[in-house]
């Protein structure tokens, strides 16, 4: 009982909680960083798809039905 109500036990529990809090903080930070990278990558992919579509449409406008359709 004295150990469980004493300062040493309290300090050990505090150290464990501090470890978990730090891990959660680090995880949240990593998650935000990855989400930012994914958003950047999504924008890059959208830009490439849009530019490819514009290029295809321009070629289709010049060559007409000689160009096959692309899914």
C-alpha positions as a printed Julia matrix, in Angstrom:
71×3 Matrix{Float64}:
   0.0    0.0     0.0
   2.78   2.42    0.91
   4.48   1.76   -2.44
   1.27   2.31   -4.45
   0.52   5.54   -2.64
   4.12   6.73   -2.6
   6.05   9.08   -4.81
   8.17   6.45   -6.58
   5.13   4.66   -8.01
   3.6    7.98   -9.01
   6.81   8.98  -10.83
   6.87   5.67  -12.73
   3.26   6.08  -13.85
   3.96   9.7   -14.85
   6.95   8.52  -16.92
   4.79   5.93  -18.69
   2.07   8.48  -19.42
   4.67  10.96  -20.66
   6.01   8.31  -23.05
   2.55   7.62  -24.44
   1.8   11.33  -24.82
   5.06  11.87  -26.71
   4.38   8.89  -28.99
   0.88  10.24  -29.73
   2.3   13.71  -30.47
   4.93  12.23  -32.79
   2.35  10.07  -34.55
   0.03  13.03  -35.11
   2.93  15.06  -36.49
   3.96  12.26  -38.85
   0.34  11.82  -39.94
   0.03  15.52  -40.82
   3.3   15.41  -42.76
   2.17  12.38  -44.76
  -1.23  13.91  -45.46
   0.51  17.02  -46.8
   2.68  14.86  -49.07
  -0.38  12.95  -50.29
  -2.25  16.18  -51.04
   0.75  17.48  -52.97
   1.0   14.21  -54.93
  -2.76  14.25  -55.69
  -2.43  17.77  -57.11
   0.53  16.68  -59.24
  -1.39  13.68  -60.59
  -4.45  15.83  -61.34
  -2.28  18.33  -63.18
  -0.66  15.6   -65.3
  -4.05  14.07  -66.14
  -5.5   17.47  -67.03
  -2.54  18.38  -69.25
  -2.64  14.97  -70.94
  -6.35  15.42  -71.61
  -5.74  18.86  -73.11
  -2.94  17.53  -75.29
  -5.09  14.62  -76.5
  -8.0   16.97  -77.23
  -5.73  19.28  -79.24
  -4.4   16.37  -81.29
  -7.93  15.01  -81.73
  -9.02  18.46  -82.95
  -6.25  18.48  -85.55
  -6.4   14.85  -86.68
 -10.12  14.26  -86.2
 -11.36  10.7   -86.24
  -7.95   9.42  -87.39
  -7.04   9.34  -83.69
  -8.49   6.45  -81.7
 -10.39   7.14  -78.52
  -8.62   6.58  -75.2
 -10.49   5.39  -72.14
